[in-house]
């Protein structure tokens, strides 16, 4: 169980010992460093190598040249994202008793968080959210789709509650079954206790074939958290975008199909539609936050209540 005085997890001894070690809580210079690494792995169409063989070689070269901070981030993530850890975090966060705040207050917090963690960044978090929204709007997608662009990263408010970076961002994946070799830096799963468990190390693990992603425990982070904050208010297509936009092994590498239902596969079409806007919408042209705020607040009010429970 979680220690109520600290919110820390006694099950993970190495993490507990190092909670005050900045390199453990924040191996990345900023949360954006993970997103920058995604662009190395999944370059914009037209920027990848011309043949599959060259792409594979480039990917292997990338694996050998990952920044040390990103490599350390994934070492921690892959070591500590276990079934016990995920269930523990669900018990802590899913009752949503941490605080109440409006959607815009959450966005404002993330903006300050980015500034504090990376004072030299060109684009604060809120500007990335606005660029994603505008790209989706310009493409003519529905208003609920636009709202997803605006709010998809709000689960990063987990940083408010002193969660380490590896429990906030990073590629997500199922726990409770064999870890896919197509997850980034899979060698680090060797240190994950679940890798040694006969119950969890088979292809299906604790699941049944075709059980559906609703019945699968995903690694803990901002996607899963925000899904539970807004799940009562948005259509299923929007919720899949939010819940699985960091599930790159699933929607970019085609893994874990054996756990999915036909409904999952149908809704994953929307996750795939959303991903390019998330990855490729950043630009040097900065949005005017003050000018866009009325449109954003109108969009938020159309779908979400004045305050949300976090």
C-alpha angles and dihedrals in degrees: 000000000000118000102244092209094058108014088230127137116245091192093073105062099180091050093048092051092051101040091115093047107102092208090060097045094039116016088153119075087227138349087256090068089075090052091049088054090053089061090056091054097039107030121190113276108274093032097074124094116283098242133041091239091055091046091053091049090049091051091052089049089051090052090056094047103044112141111263091239092054091045091052090048091056093043089059094041095050093043098051107032097098134150090257092050094049093048090048092053091046089054091049100044111023095074083062096217099138097096146311122247140149123260091250091050088054090051090049090052092053090050091056091044092057091047092050096047098041112021093176096056115128095211123039116217094260090058092054088052091050093047090052091049093049094048090052092046092049089052089058099245123156122277094252088056089051090051090055089055089053099047106025094108098043091104085077086085081092081092086070087068095049097254112163117249093253088062093049108043138015135092109308127224141167119277123203095056138058113307112241119245087225093067109105113271094358093178089081091067087076087082093049109105091220089064088067095047116101087210094058106031100075123090093257098029109172093351138084124234110272092008092144130244092265086071096047125093109230123200110272121261147108095304096058093041096053091045090062092045094055104023094109094057112043137063119262092254090059093045092053090052090052097042099045108026090109093044091103094158087062107038099029104029099033095233129150094030088142090068095050132091126215087260091056091051092049093050091045087069085073093049088054091048091053098046098075091052090052095045103037108029097089113108141160090251103096120214120233103245095194093051094047098042096085090053091047094048091049090051092048093048091051092064112012134056121249091262133022129209112240 
